[in-house]
Amino acid sequence: MQPGKVSLSVADPEQPCGFVIGVDLLHIAPVDGAHFLTNQDITSPATHVELQRLLPGGLADVILSDMAPNASGFREMDHERLITMCLSLLDLSDKVLTPGGCLVCKCWDGGLTWKLQQGLAEIFKEVKTVKPKASRKESAELFFLAKLFKKR
């Protein structure tokens, strides 16, 4: 799978800009003010445990995911793999997201998009589909913005 770029942040009163953790399957060059878990899979329960250990209070206010599988050339299969990756964020949300928190995740529109949207709607009070202006009109790329997390 291609680099799964997932960032989590939490407001920390002792840190005026908050706290950011990035997770990626590949090596990430250091960035001031951020902590990276490199060569780690965001879908792994071991990574979830490490995130909980690193996050102040074990919780995050935001999960931001730009992850995607390596393209195989088979659109339906690539779509299914991305949906599966995004669905793993529901489990991560249960573990680390504060009540009222938000999640943003990239998705490729396709036959299983409804499944991700339905899963998000079960644990967030508000779910919107967003297509940024920077995304080409013909691209299947879209983002889900899920707000107001409610614990299951």
Rosetta constraint file for C-alpha pairs under 8 A:
AtomPair CA 1 CA 25 HARMONIC 8.00 0.50
AtomPair CA 1 CA 68 HARMONIC 7.42 0.50
AtomPair CA 1 CA 69 HARMONIC 4.57 0.50
AtomPair CA 1 CA 70 HARMONIC 5.12 0.50
AtomPair CA 2 CA 25 HARMONIC 7.24 0.50
AtomPair CA 2 CA 67 HARMONIC 7.56 0.50
AtomPair CA 2 CA 68 HARMONIC 6.08 0.50
AtomPair CA 2 CA 69 HARMONIC 4.79 0.50
AtomPair CA 2 CA 70 HARMONIC 4.60 0.50
AtomPair CA 3 CA 24 HARMONIC 5.39 0.50
AtomPair CA 3 CA 25 HARMONIC 4.96 0.50
AtomPair CA 3 CA 26 HARMONIC 5.80 0.50
AtomPair CA 3 CA 67 HARMONIC 6.44 0.50
AtomPair CA 3 CA 68 HARMONIC 7.03 0.50
AtomPair CA 3 CA 69 HARMONIC 7.52 0.50
AtomPair CA 4 CA 23 HARMONIC 6.97 0.50
AtomPair CA 4 CA 24 HARMONIC 4.97 0.50
AtomPair CA 4 CA 25 HARMONIC 5.99 0.50
AtomPair CA 4 CA 41 HARMONIC 7.30 0.50
AtomPair CA 4 CA 42 HARMONIC 7.10 0.50
AtomPair CA 4 CA 65 HARMONIC 7.65 0.50
AtomPair CA 4 CA 66 HARMONIC 6.77 0.50
AtomPair CA 4 CA 67 HARMONIC 3.89 0.50
AtomPair CA 4 CA 68 HARMONIC 6.04 0.50
AtomPair CA 4 CA 69 HARMONIC 7.65 0.50
AtomPair CA 5 CA 22 HARMONIC 6.76 0.50
AtomPair CA 5 CA 23 HARMONIC 5.76 0.50
AtomPair CA 5 CA 24 HARMONIC 5.09 0.50
AtomPair CA 5 CA 25 HARMONIC 7.97 0.50
AtomPair CA 5 CA 65 HARMONIC 5.99 0.50
AtomPair CA 5 CA 66 HARMONIC 5.30 0.50
AtomPair CA 5 CA 67 HARMONIC 4.86 0.50
AtomPair CA 6 CA 22 HARMONIC 5.63 0.50
AtomPair CA 6 CA 23 HARMONIC 5.25 0.50
AtomPair CA 6 CA 24 HARMONIC 6.88 0.50
AtomPair CA 6 CA 42 HARMONIC 7.33 0.50
AtomPair CA 6 CA 63 HARMONIC 7.07 0.50
AtomPair CA 6 CA 64 HARMONIC 5.62 0.50
AtomPair CA 6 CA 65 HARMONIC 4.32 0.50
AtomPair CA 6 CA 66 HARMONIC 6.17 0.50
AtomPair CA 6 CA 67 HARMONIC 6.51 0.50
AtomPair CA 7 CA 20 HARMONIC 6.63 0.50
AtomPair CA 7 CA 21 HARMONIC 5.45 0.50
AtomPair CA 7 CA 22 HARMONIC 4.38 0.50
AtomPair CA 7 CA 23 HARMONIC 6.38 0.50
AtomPair CA 7 CA 62 HARMONIC 7.99 0.50
AtomPair CA 7 CA 63 HARMONIC 5.83 0.50
AtomPair CA 7 CA 64 HARMONIC 5.09 0.50
AtomPair CA 7 CA 65 HARMONIC 6.38 0.50
AtomPair CA 8 CA 20 HARMONIC 5.69 0.50
AtomPair CA 8 CA 21 HARMONIC 5.30 0.50
AtomPair CA 8 CA 22 HARMONIC 6.63 0.50
AtomPair CA 8 CA 60 HARMONIC 6.01 0.50
AtomPair CA 8 CA 61 HARMONIC 7.45 0.50
AtomPair CA 8 CA 62 HARMONIC 5.56 0.50
AtomPair CA 8 CA 63 HARMONIC 4.61 0.50
AtomPair CA 8 CA 64 HARMONIC 6.28 0.50
AtomPair CA 9 CA 18 HARMONIC 6.70 0.50
AtomPair CA 9 CA 19 HARMONIC 5.25 0.50
AtomPair CA 9 CA 20 HARMONIC 4.52 0.50
AtomPair CA 9 CA 21 HARMONIC 6.48 0.50
AtomPair CA 9 CA 60 HARMONIC 5.27 0.50
AtomPair CA 9 CA 61 HARMONIC 5.85 0.50
AtomPair CA 9 CA 62 HARMONIC 5.36 0.50
AtomPair CA 9 CA 63 HARMONIC 6.84 0.50
AtomPair CA 10 CA 18 HARMONIC 5.71 0.50
AtomPair CA 10 CA 19 HARMONIC 5.36 0.50
AtomPair CA 10 CA 20 HARMONIC 7.02 0.50
AtomPair CA 10 CA 55 HARMONIC 7.46 0.50
AtomPair CA 10 CA 56 HARMONIC 7.37 0.50
AtomPair CA 10 CA 59 HARMONIC 6.97 0.50
AtomPair CA 10 CA 60 HARMONIC 4.48 0.50
AtomPair CA 10 CA 61 HARMONIC 4.83 0.50
AtomPair CA 10 CA 62 HARMONIC 6.79 0.50
AtomPair CA 11 CA 15 HARMONIC 7.59 0.50
AtomPair CA 11 CA 17 HARMONIC 7.45 0.50
AtomPair CA 11 CA 18 HARMONIC 4.46 0.50
AtomPair CA 11 CA 19 HARMONIC 6.41 0.50
AtomPair CA 11 CA 60 HARMONIC 7.86 0.50
AtomPair CA 11 CA 61 HARMONIC 7.00 0.50
AtomPair CA 12 CA 16 HARMONIC 7.11 0.50
AtomPair CA 12 CA 17 HARMONIC 7.92 0.50
AtomPair CA 12 CA 18 HARMONIC 5.29 0.50
AtomPair CA 12 CA 19 HARMONIC 6.71 0.50
AtomPair CA 12 CA 56 HARMONIC 7.31 0.50
AtomPair CA 13 CA 18 HARMONIC 7.80 0.50
AtomPair CA 15 CA 19 HARMONIC 7.19 0.50
AtomPair CA 19 CA 33 HARMONIC 7.41 0.50
AtomPair CA 19 CA 34 HARMONIC 6.90 0.50
AtomPair CA 19 CA 55 HARMONIC 7.85 0.50
AtomPair CA 20 CA 33 HARMONIC 7.22 0.50
AtomPair CA 20 CA 34 HARMONIC 5.00 0.50
AtomPair CA 20 CA 35 HARMONIC 6.27 0.50
AtomPair CA 21 CA 34 HARMONIC 5.80 0.50
AtomPair CA 21 CA 35 HARMONIC 4.75 0.50
AtomPair CA 21 CA 36 HARMONIC 5.47 0.50
AtomPair CA 21 CA 37 HARMONIC 7.33 0.50
AtomPair CA 21 CA 51 HARMONIC 8.00 0.50
AtomPair CA 21 CA 55 HARMONIC 7.98 0.50
AtomPair CA 22 CA 34 HARMONIC 7.30 0.50
AtomPair CA 22 CA 35 HARMONIC 6.31 0.50
AtomPair CA 22 CA 36 HARMONIC 4.62 0.50
AtomPair CA 22 CA 37 HARMONIC 6.12 0.50
AtomPair CA 22 CA 38 HARMONIC 7.95 0.50
AtomPair CA 23 CA 36 HARMONIC 5.82 0.50
AtomPair CA 23 CA 37 HARMONIC 4.79 0.50
AtomPair CA 23 CA 38 HARMONIC 5.92 0.50
AtomPair CA 23 CA 39 HARMONIC 7.92 0.50
AtomPair CA 23 CA 40 HARMONIC 6.49 0.50
AtomPair CA 23 CA 41 HARMONIC 7.32 0.50
AtomPair CA 23 CA 42 HARMONIC 6.47 0.50
AtomPair CA 24 CA 28 HARMONIC 7.19 0.50
AtomPair CA 24 CA 36 HARMONIC 7.83 0.50
AtomPair CA 24 CA 37 HARMONIC 6.56 0.50
AtomPair CA 24 CA 38 HARMONIC 5.17 0.50
AtomPair CA 24 CA 39 HARMONIC 5.91 0.50
AtomPair CA 24 CA 40 HARMONIC 5.77 0.50
AtomPair CA 24 CA 41 HARMONIC 6.59 0.50
AtomPair CA 24 CA 42 HARMONIC 7.34 0.50
AtomPair CA 25 CA 38 HARMONIC 6.04 0.50
AtomPair CA 25 CA 39 HARMONIC 4.20 0.50
AtomPair CA 25 CA 40 HARMONIC 4.89 0.50
AtomPair CA 25 CA 41 HARMONIC 5.59 0.50
AtomPair CA 26 CA 38 HARMONIC 5.84 0.50
AtomPair CA 26 CA 39 HARMONIC 4.85 0.50
AtomPair CA 26 CA 40 HARMONIC 7.58 0.50
AtomPair CA 27 CA 38 HARMONIC 5.05 0.50
AtomPair CA 27 CA 39 HARMONIC 5.93 0.50
AtomPair CA 28 CA 36 HARMONIC 6.97 0.50
AtomPair CA 28 CA 38 HARMONIC 6.07 0.50
AtomPair CA 30 CA 34 HARMONIC 7.60 0.50
AtomPair CA 30 CA 35 HARMONIC 7.75 0.50
AtomPair CA 30 CA 36 HARMONIC 7.47 0.50
AtomPair CA 31 CA 35 HARMONIC 7.72 0.50
AtomPair CA 40 CA 44 HARMONIC 7.96 0.50
AtomPair CA 40 CA 47 HARMONIC 6.63 0.50
AtomPair CA 41 CA 47 HARMONIC 6.55 0.50
AtomPair CA 42 CA 47 HARMONIC 5.95 0.50
AtomPair CA 42 CA 48 HARMONIC 7.10 0.50
AtomPair CA 43 CA 47 HARMONIC 7.40 0.50
AtomPair CA 43 CA 48 HARMONIC 7.85 0.50
AtomPair CA 43 CA 85 HARMONIC 6.92 0.50
AtomPair CA 43 CA 88 HARMONIC 5.77 0.50
AtomPair CA 43 CA 89 HARMONIC 7.52 0.50
AtomPair CA 44 CA 48 HARMONIC 6.58 0.50
AtomPair CA 45 CA 49 HARMONIC 6.35 0.50
AtomPair CA 46 CA 50 HARMONIC 6.34 0.50
AtomPair CA 47 CA 51 HARMONIC 6.13 0.50
AtomPair CA 48 CA 52 HARMONIC 6.26 0.50
AtomPair CA 48 CA 92 HARMONIC 6.66 0.50
AtomPair CA 48 CA 95 HARMONIC 7.52 0.50
AtomPair CA 49 CA 53 HARMONIC 6.28 0.50
AtomPair CA 50 CA 54 HARMONIC 6.27 0.50
AtomPair CA 51 CA 55 HARMONIC 5.95 0.50
AtomPair CA 51 CA 58 HARMONIC 7.31 0.50
AtomPair CA 51 CA 96 HARMONIC 7.88 0.50
AtomPair CA 52 CA 57 HARMONIC 7.84 0.50
AtomPair CA 52 CA 58 HARMONIC 4.25 0.50
AtomPair CA 52 CA 59 HARMONIC 6.61 0.50
AtomPair CA 52 CA 95 HARMONIC 7.76 0.50
AtomPair CA 52 CA 96 HARMONIC 6.42 0.50
AtomPair CA 53 CA 58 HARMONIC 5.96 0.50
AtomPair CA 54 CA 58 HARMONIC 6.81 0.50
AtomPair CA 55 CA 59 HARMONIC 5.76 0.50
AtomPair CA 55 CA 60 HARMONIC 6.77 0.50
AtomPair CA 56 CA 60 HARMONIC 7.96 0.50
AtomPair CA 58 CA 96 HARMONIC 6.30 0.50
AtomPair CA 59 CA 95 HARMONIC 7.88 0.50
AtomPair CA 59 CA 96 HARMONIC 4.54 0.50
AtomPair CA 59 CA 97 HARMONIC 5.51 0.50
AtomPair CA 59 CA 98 HARMONIC 5.83 0.50
AtomPair CA 60 CA 96 HARMONIC 5.72 0.50
AtomPair CA 60 CA 97 HARMONIC 4.94 0.50
AtomPair CA 60 CA 98 HARMONIC 5.88 0.50
AtomPair CA 60 CA 101 HARMONIC 7.53 0.50
AtomPair CA 61 CA 97 HARMONIC 5.87 0.50
AtomPair CA 61 CA 98 HARMONIC 5.54 0.50
AtomPair CA 61 CA 100 HARMONIC 7.82 0.50
AtomPair CA 61 CA 101 HARMONIC 4.73 0.50
AtomPair CA 61 CA 102 HARMONIC 6.43 0.50
AtomPair CA 62 CA 97 HARMONIC 6.97 0.50
AtomPair CA 62 CA 101 HARMONIC 5.77 0.50
AtomPair CA 62 CA 102 HARMONIC 4.87 0.50
AtomPair CA 62 CA 103 HARMONIC 5.64 0.50
AtomPair CA 62 CA 104 HARMONIC 7.94 0.50
AtomPair CA 63 CA 93 HARMONIC 7.76 0.50
AtomPair CA 63 CA 97 HARMONIC 7.57 0.50
AtomPair CA 63 CA 102 HARMONIC 6.46 0.50
AtomPair CA 63 CA 103 HARMONIC 4.67 0.50
AtomPair CA 63 CA 104 HARMONIC 6.34 0.50
AtomPair CA 64 CA 103 HARMONIC 5.83 0.50
AtomPair CA 64 CA 104 HARMONIC 4.84 0.50
AtomPair CA 64 CA 105 HARMONIC 6.03 0.50
AtomPair CA 65 CA 103 HARMONIC 7.87 0.50
AtomPair CA 65 CA 104 HARMONIC 6.05 0.50
AtomPair CA 65 CA 105 HARMONIC 4.56 0.50
AtomPair CA 65 CA 106 HARMONIC 6.31 0.50
AtomPair CA 66 CA 105 HARMONIC 6.10 0.50
AtomPair CA 66 CA 106 HARMONIC 5.34 0.50
AtomPair CA 67 CA 82 HARMONIC 7.87 0.50
AtomPair CA 67 CA 85 HARMONIC 7.90 0.50
AtomPair CA 67 CA 105 HARMONIC 7.90 0.50
AtomPair CA 67 CA 106 HARMONIC 6.96 0.50
AtomPair CA 68 CA 82 HARMONIC 5.73 0.50
AtomPair CA 68 CA 85 HARMONIC 7.76 0.50
AtomPair CA 68 CA 106 HARMONIC 7.89 0.50
AtomPair CA 69 CA 78 HARMONIC 6.78 0.50
AtomPair CA 69 CA 81 HARMONIC 6.60 0.50
AtomPair CA 69 CA 82 HARMONIC 6.10 0.50
AtomPair CA 70 CA 78 HARMONIC 7.79 0.50
AtomPair CA 71 CA 78 HARMONIC 6.09 0.50
AtomPair CA 72 CA 77 HARMONIC 7.72 0.50
AtomPair CA 72 CA 78 HARMONIC 6.46 0.50
AtomPair CA 73 CA 78 HARMONIC 7.59 0.50
AtomPair CA 74 CA 78 HARMONIC 6.14 0.50
AtomPair CA 75 CA 79 HARMONIC 6.03 0.50
AtomPair CA 76 CA 80 HARMONIC 6.14 0.50
AtomPair CA 76 CA 110 HARMONIC 7.39 0.50
AtomPair CA 76 CA 111 HARMONIC 7.92 0.50
AtomPair CA 77 CA 81 HARMONIC 6.19 0.50
AtomPair CA 78 CA 82 HARMONIC 6.26 0.50
AtomPair CA 79 CA 83 HARMONIC 6.19 0.50
AtomPair CA 79 CA 107 HARMONIC 7.93 0.50
AtomPair CA 79 CA 108 HARMONIC 5.98 0.50
AtomPair CA 79 CA 109 HARMONIC 7.48 0.50
AtomPair CA 79 CA 110 HARMONIC 6.54 0.50
AtomPair CA 79 CA 112 HARMONIC 7.67 0.50
AtomPair CA 80 CA 84 HARMONIC 6.20 0.50
AtomPair CA 80 CA 112 HARMONIC 6.82 0.50
AtomPair CA 81 CA 85 HARMONIC 6.28 0.50
AtomPair CA 82 CA 86 HARMONIC 6.12 0.50
AtomPair CA 82 CA 107 HARMONIC 6.73 0.50
AtomPair CA 82 CA 108 HARMONIC 7.41 0.50
AtomPair CA 83 CA 87 HARMONIC 6.02 0.50
AtomPair CA 83 CA 107 HARMONIC 6.92 0.50
AtomPair CA 83 CA 112 HARMONIC 6.96 0.50
AtomPair CA 83 CA 113 HARMONIC 7.02 0.50
AtomPair CA 83 CA 116 HARMONIC 6.50 0.50
AtomPair CA 84 CA 88 HARMONIC 6.49 0.50
AtomPair CA 85 CA 89 HARMONIC 7.19 0.50
AtomPair CA 86 CA 90 HARMONIC 7.54 0.50
AtomPair CA 86 CA 105 HARMONIC 6.94 0.50
AtomPair CA 86 CA 106 HARMONIC 7.91 0.50
AtomPair CA 86 CA 107 HARMONIC 7.63 0.50
AtomPair CA 86 CA 116 HARMONIC 7.21 0.50
AtomPair CA 87 CA 91 HARMONIC 7.55 0.50
AtomPair CA 87 CA 116 HARMONIC 6.18 0.50
AtomPair CA 87 CA 119 HARMONIC 7.39 0.50
AtomPair CA 88 CA 92 HARMONIC 6.57 0.50
AtomPair CA 89 CA 93 HARMONIC 5.92 0.50
AtomPair CA 90 CA 94 HARMONIC 6.45 0.50
AtomPair CA 90 CA 119 HARMONIC 7.37 0.50
AtomPair CA 90 CA 120 HARMONIC 7.13 0.50
AtomPair CA 90 CA 123 HARMONIC 7.94 0.50
AtomPair CA 91 CA 95 HARMONIC 6.57 0.50
AtomPair CA 92 CA 96 HARMONIC 6.13 0.50
AtomPair CA 92 CA 97 HARMONIC 7.57 0.50
AtomPair CA 93 CA 97 HARMONIC 4.81 0.50
AtomPair CA 94 CA 151 HARMONIC 6.43 0.50
AtomPair CA 94 CA 152 HARMONIC 7.19 0.50
AtomPair CA 97 CA 101 HARMONIC 5.93 0.50
AtomPair CA 97 CA 102 HARMONIC 7.79 0.50
AtomPair CA 97 CA 149 HARMONIC 7.41 0.50
AtomPair CA 98 CA 149 HARMONIC 7.19 0.50
AtomPair CA 99 CA 148 HARMONIC 6.90 0.50
AtomPair CA 99 CA 149 HARMONIC 5.20 0.50
AtomPair CA 99 CA 150 HARMONIC 5.49 0.50
AtomPair CA 99 CA 151 HARMONIC 6.42 0.50
AtomPair CA 100 CA 147 HARMONIC 6.91 0.50
AtomPair CA 100 CA 148 HARMONIC 3.85 0.50
AtomPair CA 100 CA 149 HARMONIC 4.50 0.50
AtomPair CA 100 CA 150 HARMONIC 6.42 0.50
AtomPair CA 101 CA 147 HARMONIC 6.29 0.50
AtomPair CA 101 CA 148 HARMONIC 5.33 0.50
AtomPair CA 101 CA 149 HARMONIC 5.02 0.50
AtomPair CA 102 CA 145 HARMONIC 7.43 0.50
AtomPair CA 102 CA 146 HARMONIC 5.58 0.50
AtomPair CA 102 CA 147 HARMONIC 4.45 0.50
AtomPair CA 102 CA 148 HARMONIC 6.04 0.50
AtomPair CA 102 CA 149 HARMONIC 6.26 0.50
AtomPair CA 103 CA 144 HARMONIC 7.87 0.50
AtomPair CA 103 CA 145 HARMONIC 6.09 0.50
AtomPair CA 103 CA 146 HARMONIC 5.10 0.50
AtomPair CA 103 CA 147 HARMONIC 6.56 0.50
AtomPair CA 104 CA 143 HARMONIC 6.67 0.50
AtomPair CA 104 CA 144 HARMONIC 5.56 0.50
AtomPair CA 104 CA 145 HARMONIC 4.66 0.50
AtomPair CA 104 CA 146 HARMONIC 6.20 0.50
AtomPair CA 105 CA 143 HARMONIC 5.46 0.50
AtomPair CA 105 CA 144 HARMONIC 5.44 0.50
AtomPair CA 105 CA 145 HARMONIC 6.96 0.50
AtomPair CA 106 CA 141 HARMONIC 6.97 0.50
AtomPair CA 106 CA 142 HARMONIC 5.89 0.50
AtomPair CA 106 CA 143 HARMONIC 4.39 0.50
AtomPair CA 106 CA 144 HARMONIC 6.56 0.50
AtomPair CA 107 CA 113 HARMONIC 7.57 0.50
AtomPair CA 107 CA 141 HARMONIC 5.81 0.50
AtomPair CA 107 CA 142 HARMONIC 5.38 0.50
AtomPair CA 107 CA 143 HARMONIC 5.68 0.50
AtomPair CA 107 CA 144 HARMONIC 7.37 0.50
AtomPair CA 108 CA 113 HARMONIC 7.58 0.50
AtomPair CA 108 CA 140 HARMONIC 5.03 0.50
AtomPair CA 108 CA 141 HARMONIC 4.51 0.50
AtomPair CA 108 CA 142 HARMONIC 6.04 0.50
AtomPair CA 109 CA 113 HARMONIC 5.81 0.50
AtomPair CA 109 CA 140 HARMONIC 5.07 0.50
AtomPair CA 109 CA 141 HARMONIC 6.31 0.50
AtomPair CA 109 CA 142 HARMONIC 6.76 0.50
AtomPair CA 110 CA 140 HARMONIC 7.77 0.50
AtomPair CA 112 CA 116 HARMONIC 7.07 0.50
AtomPair CA 113 CA 117 HARMONIC 6.30 0.50
AtomPair CA 114 CA 118 HARMONIC 5.90 0.50
AtomPair CA 115 CA 119 HARMONIC 6.16 0.50
AtomPair CA 116 CA 120 HARMONIC 6.17 0.50
AtomPair CA 117 CA 121 HARMONIC 6.13 0.50
AtomPair CA 117 CA 127 HARMONIC 7.46 0.50
AtomPair CA 117 CA 144 HARMONIC 7.63 0.50
AtomPair CA 118 CA 122 HARMONIC 6.37 0.50
AtomPair CA 119 CA 123 HARMONIC 7.03 0.50
AtomPair CA 120 CA 124 HARMONIC 5.87 0.50
AtomPair CA 120 CA 127 HARMONIC 6.87 0.50
AtomPair CA 120 CA 146 HARMONIC 6.75 0.50
AtomPair CA 121 CA 125 HARMONIC 6.55 0.50
AtomPair CA 121 CA 126 HARMONIC 6.84 0.50
AtomPair CA 121 CA 127 HARMONIC 6.10 0.50
AtomPair CA 121 CA 146 HARMONIC 7.83 0.50
AtomPair CA 123 CA 149 HARMONIC 5.89 0.50
AtomPair CA 123 CA 150 HARMONIC 5.33 0.50
AtomPair CA 123 CA 151 HARMONIC 6.58 0.50
AtomPair CA 123 CA 152 HARMONIC 6.48 0.50
AtomPair CA 124 CA 146 HARMONIC 6.00 0.50
AtomPair CA 124 CA 147 HARMONIC 5.80 0.50
AtomPair CA 124 CA 148 HARMONIC 5.39 0.50
AtomPair CA 124 CA 149 HARMONIC 4.36 0.50
AtomPair CA 124 CA 150 HARMONIC 5.62 0.50
AtomPair CA 125 CA 146 HARMONIC 7.68 0.50
AtomPair CA 125 CA 147 HARMONIC 6.35 0.50
AtomPair CA 125 CA 148 HARMONIC 5.35 0.50
AtomPair CA 125 CA 149 HARMONIC 6.49 0.50
AtomPair CA 125 CA 150 HARMONIC 7.04 0.50
AtomPair CA 126 CA 146 HARMONIC 5.70 0.50
AtomPair CA 126 CA 147 HARMONIC 5.15 0.50
AtomPair CA 126 CA 148 HARMONIC 6.46 0.50
AtomPair CA 127 CA 144 HARMONIC 6.70 0.50
AtomPair CA 127 CA 145 HARMONIC 5.67 0.50
AtomPair CA 127 CA 146 HARMONIC 4.34 0.50
AtomPair CA 127 CA 147 HARMONIC 6.36 0.50
AtomPair CA 128 CA 144 HARMONIC 5.70 0.50
AtomPair CA 128 CA 145 HARMONIC 5.15 0.50
AtomPair CA 128 CA 146 HARMONIC 6.41 0.50
AtomPair CA 129 CA 142 HARMONIC 6.94 0.50
AtomPair CA 129 CA 143 HARMONIC 5.83 0.50
AtomPair CA 129 CA 144 HARMONIC 4.74 0.50
AtomPair CA 129 CA 145 HARMONIC 6.31 0.50
AtomPair CA 130 CA 142 HARMONIC 5.94 0.50
AtomPair CA 130 CA 143 HARMONIC 5.06 0.50
AtomPair CA 130 CA 144 HARMONIC 6.02 0.50
AtomPair CA 130 CA 145 HARMONIC 6.86 0.50
AtomPair CA 131 CA 135 HARMONIC 6.73 0.50
AtomPair CA 131 CA 141 HARMONIC 7.33 0.50
AtomPair CA 131 CA 142 HARMONIC 4.88 0.50
AtomPair CA 131 CA 143 HARMONIC 6.19 0.50
AtomPair CA 132 CA 142 HARMONIC 7.45 0.50
AtomPair CA 132 CA 143 HARMONIC 7.99 0.50
AtomPair CA 135 CA 139 HARMONIC 6.71 0.50
AtomPair CA 135 CA 141 HARMONIC 7.01 0.50
AtomPair CA 135 CA 142 HARMONIC 7.96 0.50
